[in-house]
């Protein structure tokens, strides 16, 4: 063999051997080829520079297939995960939601007309706000109506109903739980009430209220929920509140939220019954008290470090075509737990909104307010609240 050719072969083999045994000099990331000490700009697993960047780590040994694996000092068990000692949970709450309406007063037809105008998209009612609820850890509204095909209804002025398939609207809206403790959940008697609970359950939406208290687990924290229709401040009403709180505590609730249906329609100030019951509920262990039914905004009282939101107003409300007041809001509170203990802070956020995205009629699409309109709504809430605190 020619000597020059032999030298070339030796040089090539030497170079190949060096490349196979030397540590990788560069790391390949999404930003290109970088020296090992350069910062990785995009999240990526930290490379192991003791082997080639192209190598794949060996799978963990299987003790059943390798009897020596148990005694192998390099085969240590995974450490047990420990709960996060610091947890925050953001609750978003809104007011009255009525999908459909009353057929005899035309509100049901108006709602269905908007549904058709929106290409029969079940998500249309919460289209402009569902991102708020999606970004929250837990969302609650007052579901003032029924999901039923029942037609026999109570002899009263308004009876609210929508087809059960509209449970999809709540799902699309990222609503996690609804209160049924109101004066319309029994519009179609007990059969309609049972239908509503059944269809909410099937859609994966929690419901609570009246005789039903509910626990929701969020980030390992148990949120207890209860609600009542509270027209009067009676000993029976107070006993029911205490019993609900005691029940939730006995079931391990770390955070307790009450949702009341109370007050007077179209009144911007809570009455004495609201204030007395709200404070009584906090005195007995509730961490947040929410309210609905007046259909308009009322103020927020801070009592013993807890918030009593007297009226969240209408939200997506199919009860009327021309509401008396389009202003509404989403109330948010972030609760902090350290080692499972609720902290005594009060971190809140008010998101001003309009009941409708249309200017001169209700299209059942609550929409976040902006600019001067947002400032105006926030100023109203602040003024109403200042009178209570």
PLY file of the C-alpha trace (Angstrom):
ply
format ascii 1.0
element vertex 389
property float x
property float y
property float z
element edge 388
property int vertex1
property int vertex2
end_header
0.00 0.00 0.00
1.25 3.45 -0.83
2.78 5.17 2.22
0.96 8.43 1.60
-2.38 6.60 1.50
-1.49 4.75 4.72
-0.72 8.06 6.46
-4.05 9.48 5.38
-5.89 6.45 6.77
-4.06 6.74 10.11
-4.86 10.45 10.39
-8.53 9.79 9.60
-8.82 6.99 12.15
-7.12 9.12 14.82
-9.49 12.02 14.19
-12.51 9.69 14.27
-11.37 8.20 17.61
-10.95 11.65 19.17
-14.42 12.72 18.02
-16.00 9.60 19.53
-14.42 9.86 22.98
-14.13 13.62 23.63
-16.93 15.55 25.49
-19.37 17.51 23.37
-18.12 21.04 22.93
-21.43 22.58 22.00
-25.07 22.42 23.03
-27.79 22.54 20.42
-30.87 24.47 21.53
-33.73 26.30 19.85
-31.40 29.29 19.51
-28.79 27.38 17.53
-25.38 26.02 18.44
-23.93 27.57 21.60
-20.90 26.88 23.82
-21.86 24.94 26.98
-21.49 27.98 29.28
-23.86 30.20 27.29
-27.33 30.86 28.76
-30.17 28.90 27.19
-32.68 31.51 26.06
-35.59 29.14 25.50
-36.81 26.61 28.07
-35.03 23.35 27.33
-33.70 20.42 29.34
-30.17 21.06 30.68
-27.79 19.01 28.51
-25.38 16.47 29.96
-21.98 17.53 28.58
-20.35 14.28 29.65
-21.72 12.56 26.56
-22.66 13.41 23.03
-25.50 15.88 22.55
-27.15 13.30 20.36
-27.03 10.49 22.93
-30.17 9.20 24.68
-30.03 8.35 28.40
-30.50 4.69 29.25
-33.94 3.80 30.59
-34.21 3.10 34.31
-33.56 -0.55 35.12
-36.56 -2.73 35.76
-36.15 -4.46 39.15
-38.37 -7.29 37.98
-36.12 -7.99 35.03
-32.79 -7.19 36.69
-32.32 -8.71 40.18
-29.18 -6.64 40.73
-30.95 -3.33 40.06
-32.28 -3.04 43.63
-28.77 -3.15 45.08
-27.36 -0.82 42.47
-26.30 2.38 44.30
-27.02 4.37 41.14
-30.66 3.28 41.13
-32.16 5.48 43.85
-35.95 5.79 44.27
-37.68 9.01 43.23
-38.14 11.38 46.21
-41.74 11.76 47.35
-43.35 15.03 46.24
-44.39 17.41 48.97
-47.44 19.69 48.80
-46.79 23.28 47.80
-46.80 25.27 51.06
-47.88 28.46 49.23
-51.12 28.32 47.22
-53.21 31.11 45.71
-56.74 30.63 44.41
-58.49 33.32 42.37
-62.28 33.22 42.51
-64.33 35.03 39.85
-68.01 35.65 40.55
-70.79 37.19 38.48
-74.51 37.77 38.96
-77.80 36.59 37.53
-77.64 34.26 34.52
-80.88 33.33 32.80
-80.55 31.40 29.57
-83.78 31.40 27.61
-86.56 33.19 29.46
-90.32 33.22 29.80
-92.19 32.17 26.65
-95.40 33.97 27.58
-93.63 37.33 27.90
-91.54 36.98 24.74
-88.17 36.91 26.49
-87.60 33.28 25.51
-88.17 34.11 21.84
-85.86 37.12 22.07
-83.10 34.95 23.53
-83.55 32.34 20.80
-83.48 35.05 18.12
-80.05 36.14 19.42
-78.95 32.50 19.43
-79.96 32.14 15.78
-78.33 35.48 14.86
-75.11 34.11 16.34
-75.14 31.08 14.02
-76.64 28.87 16.72
-73.41 29.02 18.68
-74.10 27.87 22.24
-71.07 29.82 23.37
-72.50 33.19 22.31
-73.72 34.42 25.76
-70.24 34.38 27.35
-68.17 34.92 24.24
-66.79 38.27 25.43
-65.99 37.23 28.99
-65.11 33.53 28.92
-61.38 34.33 28.96
-61.80 35.97 32.37
-63.28 32.79 33.81
-60.75 30.61 31.99
-57.88 32.50 33.60
-59.44 32.16 37.07
-59.02 29.14 39.30
-62.75 28.91 40.03
-65.81 30.74 38.68
-69.33 31.10 40.08
-72.61 32.61 38.83
-76.23 32.60 39.98
-78.17 30.39 37.56
-81.65 31.90 37.74
-83.73 29.52 35.69
-84.05 25.91 34.61
-82.61 23.46 32.11
-85.68 21.39 31.31
-88.20 20.31 28.70
-91.02 20.45 31.25
-93.89 22.70 30.27
-96.10 22.67 33.39
-95.04 25.67 35.43
-96.00 27.55 38.54
-98.77 30.13 38.57
-96.62 33.22 38.80
-95.55 36.15 36.68
-92.24 34.87 35.26
-91.14 31.29 34.68
-87.69 30.89 33.15
-86.69 27.90 31.06
-84.28 26.87 28.33
-83.63 23.55 26.58
-81.17 21.30 28.48
-78.68 21.44 25.60
-77.88 25.02 26.64
-75.80 23.65 29.50
-73.16 23.83 26.78
-73.28 27.64 27.08
-72.07 27.45 30.67
-69.33 25.01 29.69
-68.19 27.25 26.84
-68.24 30.18 29.25
-65.81 28.38 31.58
-68.31 28.52 34.44
-67.33 26.05 37.18
-70.24 26.30 39.61
-73.73 27.79 39.81
-76.02 28.67 42.69
-79.58 27.38 42.43
-80.67 29.07 45.65
-83.05 31.52 43.96
-86.72 32.09 43.18
-86.62 30.62 39.68
-84.96 27.23 40.13
-88.41 25.73 40.91
-90.37 27.51 38.18
-91.22 24.14 36.62
-91.78 22.42 39.92
-89.56 19.75 41.40
-89.31 17.91 38.07
-87.72 20.94 36.41
-85.40 21.44 39.38
-84.22 17.83 39.22
-83.76 18.11 35.45
-81.59 21.19 35.94
-79.31 19.47 38.46
-79.08 16.38 36.25
-78.07 18.34 33.15
-75.56 20.47 35.07
-74.01 17.31 36.48
-73.82 15.77 33.00
-72.05 18.90 31.74
-69.51 18.77 34.58
-70.78 21.93 36.28
-71.15 21.96 40.05
-74.39 23.24 41.51
-75.34 24.18 45.04
-78.04 25.99 46.95
-81.17 25.39 48.99
-80.63 22.09 50.79
-77.50 21.17 48.78
-74.03 22.19 49.98
-71.10 21.42 47.70
-67.35 20.95 48.06
-65.05 21.78 45.12
-61.38 20.82 45.27
-59.08 23.39 43.64
-55.29 23.02 43.86
-55.74 20.71 46.82
-57.90 23.27 48.67
-61.52 22.37 49.51
-63.93 25.19 48.65
-67.28 24.90 50.40
-70.32 26.41 48.65
-73.84 27.06 49.90
-76.69 29.37 48.94
-80.18 30.38 49.95
-83.18 32.36 48.81
-83.33 34.87 51.67
-86.30 37.20 51.64
-86.57 37.33 55.42
-84.27 37.31 58.43
-85.83 34.57 60.55
-84.49 32.17 63.15
-85.09 29.34 60.68
-83.03 31.15 58.05
-80.18 31.72 60.49
-80.30 28.12 61.65
-80.01 27.00 58.01
-76.96 29.22 57.48
-75.22 27.87 60.58
-76.09 24.28 59.62
-74.69 24.76 56.09
-71.41 26.18 57.38
-71.08 23.45 60.02
-71.76 20.80 57.38
-69.09 22.15 55.03
-66.54 22.45 57.84
-67.21 18.87 58.92
-66.52 17.77 55.35
-63.14 19.48 55.32
-63.85 22.86 53.70
-60.82 25.15 53.84
-62.68 28.12 52.30
-66.42 28.80 52.59
-68.40 30.91 50.10
-72.07 31.83 50.52
-74.28 33.01 47.65
-77.58 34.65 48.67
-80.59 35.60 46.58
-81.91 38.58 48.50
-82.73 42.28 48.50
-85.14 44.38 46.49
-85.26 44.67 42.72
-83.77 47.83 41.17
-82.55 49.13 44.55
-78.94 50.31 44.69
-78.62 50.02 48.48
-78.82 46.76 50.42
-81.67 46.61 52.90
-81.40 45.73 56.59
-82.11 42.04 55.98
-79.19 41.79 53.56
-76.79 43.56 55.90
-77.82 41.62 58.99
-77.72 38.23 57.28
-74.47 39.03 55.50
-72.71 39.93 58.72
-74.26 36.97 60.55
-72.89 34.66 57.85
-69.37 36.07 58.26
-69.68 35.84 62.06
-70.38 32.13 61.70
-67.45 31.29 59.47
-68.02 32.30 55.83
-64.95 33.72 54.06
-66.86 35.42 51.22
-70.52 36.38 50.84
-71.98 36.98 47.38
-75.43 38.30 46.51
-77.85 38.65 43.60
-81.50 39.42 42.72
-81.70 43.25 42.77
-80.63 43.12 39.05
-78.51 46.24 39.60
-75.17 46.97 41.26
-74.94 47.35 45.01
-71.86 48.09 47.09
-69.29 45.82 48.74
-68.88 45.86 52.50
-65.66 44.75 54.19
-66.73 43.25 57.50
-64.17 41.66 59.84
-61.79 41.38 56.93
-64.34 39.52 54.78
-66.17 40.83 51.70
-69.95 40.98 51.43
-70.83 41.65 47.79
-74.45 42.64 48.14
-75.49 42.55 44.48
-73.53 41.42 41.46
-76.38 42.66 39.20
-77.54 40.95 36.02
-74.95 39.21 33.89
-76.29 37.22 30.95
-79.91 37.74 31.83
-82.66 36.49 29.52
-85.43 37.82 31.72
-85.92 41.06 29.80
-85.12 42.72 26.50
-84.51 46.21 27.87
-82.92 46.05 31.34
-83.29 49.07 33.61
-79.51 49.32 34.02
-76.83 47.77 31.84
-73.97 48.14 34.35
-72.54 44.99 35.89
-69.18 43.60 37.02
-67.13 40.52 37.78
-65.87 40.32 41.35
-62.52 38.61 41.86
-60.77 37.69 45.07
-57.46 35.89 45.42
-57.16 33.76 48.54
-53.71 32.77 49.82
-52.98 29.59 51.76
-49.68 28.90 53.49
-49.29 25.31 54.70
-53.06 24.95 54.26
-53.91 27.98 56.42
-55.99 30.79 54.91
-54.18 34.10 55.25
-55.80 37.25 56.59
-55.29 39.35 53.47
-57.90 40.87 51.20
-56.76 40.84 47.58
-59.64 41.81 45.30
-60.20 42.99 41.75
-63.30 44.52 40.17
-63.81 44.05 36.43
-66.48 46.51 35.18
-68.75 45.29 32.42
-71.99 45.87 30.53
-74.83 43.37 30.52
-74.98 43.56 26.72
-72.58 44.19 23.87
-75.37 46.03 22.05
-76.08 49.65 22.91
-79.87 49.87 22.90
-81.06 46.36 23.71
-80.04 43.28 25.66
-78.32 40.69 23.47
-77.38 38.59 26.53
-73.65 39.01 25.91
-71.94 40.64 28.92
-68.91 42.58 27.73
-65.94 44.08 29.56
-66.21 47.87 29.80
-63.31 50.04 28.68
-62.14 53.63 28.93
-64.51 56.20 30.40
-67.32 53.69 30.68
-65.17 51.44 32.85
-64.16 54.40 35.01
-67.80 55.39 35.42
-68.89 51.90 36.53
-65.97 51.57 38.94
-66.81 54.98 40.40
-70.40 53.84 41.02
-69.24 50.69 42.80
-66.77 52.71 44.86
-69.42 55.25 45.86
-71.94 52.56 46.81
-69.27 50.76 48.81
-68.07 53.86 50.64
-71.56 54.24 52.09
-71.29 50.77 53.63
-67.80 50.95 55.11
0 1
1 2
2 3
3 4
4 5
5 6
6 7
7 8
8 9
9 10
10 11
11 12
12 13
13 14
14 15
15 16
16 17
17 18
18 19
19 20
20 21
21 22
22 23
23 24
24 25
25 26
26 27
27 28
28 29
29 30
30 31
31 32
32 33
33 34
34 35
35 36
36 37
37 38
38 39
39 40
40 41
41 42
42 43
43 44
44 45
45 46
46 47
47 48
48 49
49 50
50 51
51 52
52 53
53 54
54 55
55 56
56 57
57 58
58 59
59 60
60 61
61 62
62 63
63 64
64 65
65 66
66 67
67 68
68 69
69 70
70 71
71 72
72 73
73 74
74 75
75 76
76 77
77 78
78 79
79 80
80 81
81 82
82 83
83 84
84 85
85 86
86 87
87 88
88 89
89 90
90 91
91 92
92 93
93 94
94 95
95 96
96 97
97 98
98 99
99 100
100 101
101 102
102 103
103 104
104 105
105 106
106 107
107 108
108 109
109 110
110 111
111 112
112 113
113 114
114 115
115 116
116 117
117 118
118 119
119 120
120 121
121 122
122 123
123 124
124 125
125 126
126 127
127 128
128 129
129 130
130 131
131 132
132 133
133 134
134 135
135 136
136 137
137 138
138 139
139 140
140 141
141 142
142 143
143 144
144 145
145 146
146 147
147 148
148 149
149 150
150 151
151 152
152 153
153 154
154 155
155 156
156 157
157 158
158 159
159 160
160 161
161 162
162 163
163 164
164 165
165 166
166 167
167 168
168 169
169 170
170 171
171 172
172 173
173 174
174 175
175 176
176 177
177 178
178 179
179 180
180 181
181 182
182 183
183 184
184 185
185 186
186 187
187 188
188 189
189 190
190 191
191 192
192 193
193 194
194 195
195 196
196 197
197 198
198 199
199 200
200 201
201 202
202 203
203 204
204 205
205 206
206 207
207 208
208 209
209 210
210 211
211 212
212 213
213 214
214 215
215 216
216 217
217 218
218 219
219 220
220 221
221 222
222 223
223 224
224 225
225 226
226 227
227 228
228 229
229 230
230 231
231 232
232 233
233 234
234 235
235 236
236 237
237 238
238 239
239 240
240 241
241 242
242 243
243 244
244 245
245 246
246 247
247 248
248 249
249 250
250 251
251 252
252 253
253 254
254 255
255 256
256 257
257 258
258 259
259 260
260 261
261 262
262 263
263 264
264 265
265 266
266 267
267 268
268 269
269 270
270 271
271 272
272 273
273 274
274 275
275 276
276 277
277 278
278 279
279 280
280 281
281 282
282 283
283 284
284 285
285 286
286 287
287 288
288 289
289 290
290 291
291 292
292 293
293 294
294 295
295 296
296 297
297 298
298 299
299 300
300 301
301 302
302 303
303 304
304 305
305 306
306 307
307 308
308 309
309 310
310 311
311 312
312 313
313 314
314 315
315 316
316 317
317 318
318 319
319 320
320 321
321 322
322 323
323 324
324 325
325 326
326 327
327 328
328 329
329 330
330 331
331 332
332 333
333 334
334 335
335 336
336 337
337 338
338 339
339 340
340 341
341 342
342 343
343 344
344 345
345 346
346 347
347 348
348 349
349 350
350 351
351 352
352 353
353 354
354 355
355 356
356 357
357 358
358 359
359 360
360 361
361 362
362 363
363 364
364 365
365 366
366 367
367 368
368 369
369 370
370 371
371 372
372 373
373 374
374 375
375 376
376 377
377 378
378 379
379 380
380 381
381 382
382 383
383 384
384 385
385 386
386 387
387 388
